[in-house]
């Protein structure tokens, strides 16, 4: 659950990155850093959950790229939800081959 204080930290970190256009931003200003990559780290439980929802229909040509992209993210508290419109191609088999998908609705 996102605590109000965490919401403001997240919002402020995004505003900081939008305010400065140079590449010398200090990563310590952000709510998640390199140290949060370890899923066993107890501090990860305080990170807000990010839900990524992907909608597909007969997307066998492109869905694997999307799934690989989400799977490769460093942020650990992510749930990936797939909503499929009863695809008739290989989309379903491709989705099944990615274990990081939290929910799959068809």
C-alpha positions as a LaTeX table, in Angstrom:
\begin{tabular}{lrrr}
\hline
Residue & $x$ (\AA) & $y$ (\AA) & $z$ (\AA) \\
\hline
Unk1 & 0.00 & 0.00 & 0.00 \\
Unk2 & 1.31 & 3.40 & $-0.91$ \\
Unk3 & 1.70 & 5.56 & 2.15 \\
Unk4 & 1.08 & 9.27 & 1.65 \\
Unk5 & 4.63 & 10.11 & 2.67 \\
Unk6 & 6.00 & 7.67 & 0.04 \\
Unk7 & 3.73 & 9.26 & $-2.56$ \\
Unk8 & 5.27 & 12.67 & $-1.92$ \\
Unk9 & 8.80 & 11.24 & $-2.06$ \\
Unk10 & 8.02 & 9.58 & $-5.39$ \\
Unk11 & 6.35 & 12.70 & $-6.78$ \\
Unk12 & 9.20 & 14.92 & $-5.62$ \\
Unk13 & 11.80 & 12.62 & $-7.17$ \\
Unk14 & 9.97 & 12.76 & $-10.51$ \\
Unk15 & 9.71 & 16.55 & $-10.30$ \\
Unk16 & 13.43 & 16.74 & $-9.60$ \\
Unk17 & 14.25 & 14.71 & $-12.69$ \\
Unk18 & 11.93 & 16.83 & $-14.83$ \\
Unk19 & 13.32 & 20.09 & $-13.49$ \\
Unk20 & 16.88 & 19.40 & $-14.54$ \\
Unk21 & 17.78 & 18.47 & $-18.06$ \\
Unk22 & 21.49 & 17.76 & $-17.57$ \\
Unk23 & 22.83 & 14.25 & $-17.07$ \\
Unk24 & 24.58 & 14.99 & $-13.76$ \\
Unk25 & 21.55 & 14.20 & $-11.60$ \\
Unk26 & 22.34 & 12.68 & $-8.25$ \\
Unk27 & 20.70 & 9.22 & $-7.96$ \\
Unk28 & 20.48 & 9.65 & $-4.16$ \\
Unk29 & 17.55 & 12.04 & $-4.74$ \\
Unk30 & 15.34 & 9.22 & $-5.98$ \\
Unk31 & 13.21 & 6.87 & $-3.93$ \\
Unk32 & 14.82 & 3.81 & $-5.55$ \\
Unk33 & 18.50 & 3.44 & $-6.30$ \\
Unk34 & 20.91 & 0.71 & $-7.31$ \\
Unk35 & 20.74 & $-0.72$ & $-3.78$ \\
Unk36 & 17.06 & $-1.54$ & $-4.22$ \\
Unk37 & 17.76 & $-4.17$ & $-6.87$ \\
Unk38 & 18.10 & $-6.86$ & $-4.20$ \\
Unk39 & 14.60 & $-8.30$ & $-3.77$ \\
Unk40 & 15.50 & $-9.68$ & $-0.32$ \\
Unk41 & 16.28 & $-6.20$ & 0.93 \\
Unk42 & 13.65 & $-5.33$ & 3.62 \\
Unk43 & 13.54 & $-1.72$ & 2.42 \\
Unk44 & 11.93 & $-2.92$ & $-0.85$ \\
Unk45 & 8.70 & $-3.50$ & 1.06 \\
Unk46 & 8.32 & 0.23 & 1.51 \\
Unk47 & 8.64 & 0.91 & $-2.22$ \\
Unk48 & 5.37 & 1.58 & $-4.01$ \\
Unk49 & 4.11 & $-1.19$ & $-6.25$ \\
Unk50 & 4.14 & $-0.32$ & $-9.92$ \\
Unk51 & 1.50 & $-2.12$ & $-12.01$ \\
Unk52 & 2.17 & $-2.46$ & $-15.71$ \\
Unk53 & $-0.86$ & $-3.47$ & $-17.75$ \\
Unk54 & $-0.32$ & $-4.75$ & $-21.27$ \\
Unk55 & $-3.31$ & $-5.21$ & $-23.57$ \\
Unk56 & $-2.86$ & $-7.65$ & $-26.43$ \\
Unk57 & $-4.75$ & $-9.19$ & $-29.30$ \\
Unk58 & $-2.97$ & $-11.40$ & $-31.83$ \\
Unk59 & 0.33 & $-9.78$ & $-30.87$ \\
Unk60 & 2.70 & $-12.71$ & $-31.37$ \\
Unk61 & 5.06 & $-10.53$ & $-33.42$ \\
Unk62 & 5.52 & $-7.89$ & $-30.72$ \\
Unk63 & 4.46 & $-9.20$ & $-27.29$ \\
Unk64 & 7.79 & $-10.95$ & $-26.60$ \\
Unk65 & 9.65 & $-7.64$ & $-26.92$ \\
Unk66 & 7.23 & $-6.02$ & $-24.47$ \\
Unk67 & 7.54 & $-8.88$ & $-21.98$ \\
Unk68 & 11.35 & $-8.84$ & $-22.17$ \\
Unk69 & 11.39 & $-5.10$ & $-21.61$ \\
Unk70 & 9.24 & $-5.32$ & $-18.47$ \\
Unk71 & 11.17 & $-8.32$ & $-17.18$ \\
Unk72 & 14.50 & $-6.49$ & $-17.54$ \\
Unk73 & 13.52 & $-3.51$ & $-15.36$ \\
Unk74 & 15.63 & $-2.93$ & $-12.23$ \\
Unk75 & 12.77 & $-1.76$ & $-10.03$ \\
Unk76 & 11.74 & $-4.74$ & $-7.93$ \\
Unk77 & 8.19 & $-4.04$ & $-6.76$ \\
Unk78 & 6.48 & $-4.46$ & $-10.13$ \\
Unk79 & 3.47 & $-6.52$ & $-11.11$ \\
Unk80 & 2.85 & $-7.19$ & $-14.79$ \\
Unk81 & $-0.75$ & $-7.82$ & $-15.80$ \\
Unk82 & $-1.63$ & $-9.03$ & $-19.29$ \\
Unk83 & $-5.12$ & $-8.53$ & $-20.71$ \\
Unk84 & $-5.55$ & $-10.58$ & $-23.86$ \\
Unk85 & $-8.54$ & $-10.35$ & $-26.18$ \\
Unk86 & $-8.68$ & $-14.10$ & $-26.93$ \\
Unk87 & $-5.81$ & $-14.09$ & $-29.37$ \\
Unk88 & $-5.91$ & $-16.75$ & $-32.07$ \\
Unk89 & $-2.17$ & $-16.72$ & $-32.83$ \\
Unk90 & 0.83 & $-17.72$ & $-30.66$ \\
Unk91 & 0.37 & $-14.79$ & $-28.23$ \\
Unk92 & $-0.95$ & $-17.02$ & $-25.44$ \\
Unk93 & 1.99 & $-19.44$ & $-25.66$ \\
Unk94 & 4.47 & $-16.57$ & $-25.60$ \\
Unk95 & 2.81 & $-15.03$ & $-22.52$ \\
Unk96 & 2.91 & $-18.41$ & $-20.72$ \\
Unk97 & 6.67 & $-18.63$ & $-21.30$ \\
Unk98 & 7.36 & $-15.53$ & $-19.15$ \\
Unk99 & 7.11 & $-16.38$ & $-15.43$ \\
Unk100 & 7.25 & $-12.76$ & $-14.24$ \\
Unk101 & 3.67 & $-12.10$ & $-15.39$ \\
Unk102 & 1.62 & $-11.68$ & $-12.20$ \\
Unk103 & $-1.84$ & $-12.01$ & $-13.79$ \\
Unk104 & $-3.15$ & $-12.99$ & $-17.16$ \\
Unk105 & $-6.74$ & $-12.29$ & $-18.20$ \\
Unk106 & $-8.27$ & $-13.47$ & $-21.43$ \\
\hline
\end{tabular}
